[in-house]
Amino acid sequence: MPQDGGSGIKHLRAQGAFLYKRTGPQHLTLVSTKENVADVPYDRVTEAFGVENWPHLMHLLTEGDEVLKKRVLVALTEVFKQPQELVMCMKHGALELIEVGILDDNKEIQELSAKVLSVVSKSPCGKAEIMKSKIVPHTLKVFAPAANKRTCYHLYDALLSISRLFVGAQSLTNAGYMAVVLDHLKRNLNGDLQLRALQLLKHILNDGMEATVYRALEMDAVNLCAKRLYDAKMEIRVAACDAIAAMGYVEKTKKAAVEKGVVKKLCHLLTDSTWQVTAASAGALMCLAIHDDVKRAVVAHEGLQNANQLLESPKFLVQLNTLKLLTIMAAFPPARRLLDISSTEHHIRTLMADSDALIAKSAKLALHAVQWKA
């Protein structure tokens, strides 16, 4: 059985015990845990959490006392990592019981139930069952106030897994999660929750419905993301760039980005010390620069001065996003004049010979755009 650094379930057998002589409830209540066990045969775990005992264990989540419920939930966070056990639990209504636990007044049961949900959401089977249920809209009442930070953390993890599916992102939109996520970004959340809020916002904005982006703009989403572009944590800077990029295809976003100084900040991030941030900022500018006012602002804030250094980067995503940005910017004559120089041409031609077909093709398009003559 997987170990979890002491924080998860440790070992479900007493020394010399045979699990087939115990029921699941007896096992959880009477057997003390034992740390640092070298090997735990999976068939022993199956005996404790198998076909015969699933109905009993599920019953304990409804009728058991609080101590027993907690032990069952702790066990489930590990056992549900086994696909066959997860499928078994779904047949016995575990998802409905997890929902009840998340809505429980006991904060520890609430947190453990949310953690179990995050484990379930990582499985394709679990995602499918979650999408068929009402757990996403029902748990909003616990997620929105974010009173229990650990519960909110686990719920964010579950929602991020779900929203990677197109239909999952739409279900979150329909349940009203975007307004809640933006409200969270207005608060003084810790770094981990801020990061997850920005990542979930990006997923929701990519739900394929243009109205979602317009609602986000009305709720000041651009400004909330822009405030985190200079965050000390690299992952948050990247997530803020990605969220802005997700809104960048709407005309209103481009205007807001110029008016609120977002373009200036993104240009500055092109010189960031981490390649992840430079790639993300180039990607965000690429989305915004379709608008001529953004092109003008990029030139004004010297966003193209670092183009050669970016093209020299060994990182695929930096190269690709930079080439695409240059291709778009070259449609603006002042930008094209800045780019149509021998050093930039040399770097682009070098990438045209790259072994990666996408980089080579993007470089060819960039050179054609930069050298275009009216």
NORSUL-V672061 format. One record per run of one state. SS is the DSSP state (alpha for helix, beta for strand, coil for the rest). FROM is the first residue (numbers start at 0). LEN is the number of residues. If there is no record, write none. Layout:
BEGIN
SS;FROM;LEN
SS;FROM;LEN
END
This chain:
BEGIN
coil;0;18
alpha;18;3
coil;21;2
alpha;23;7
coil;30;11
alpha;41;7
coil;48;2
alpha;50;13
coil;63;2
alpha;65;14
coil;79;3
alpha;82;9
coil;91;2
alpha;93;9
coil;102;4
alpha;106;15
coil;121;2
alpha;123;9
coil;132;2
alpha;134;4
coil;138;1
alpha;139;6
coil;145;3
alpha;148;15
coil;163;2
alpha;165;10
coil;175;1
alpha;176;9
coil;185;5
alpha;190;15
coil;205;4
alpha;209;9
coil;218;2
alpha;220;6
coil;226;7
alpha;233;14
coil;247;3
alpha;250;9
coil;259;2
alpha;261;8
coil;269;5
alpha;274;14
coil;288;3
alpha;291;9
coil;300;6
alpha;306;5
coil;311;4
alpha;315;14
coil;329;3
alpha;332;7
coil;339;2
alpha;341;11
coil;352;4
alpha;356;14
coil;370;4
END
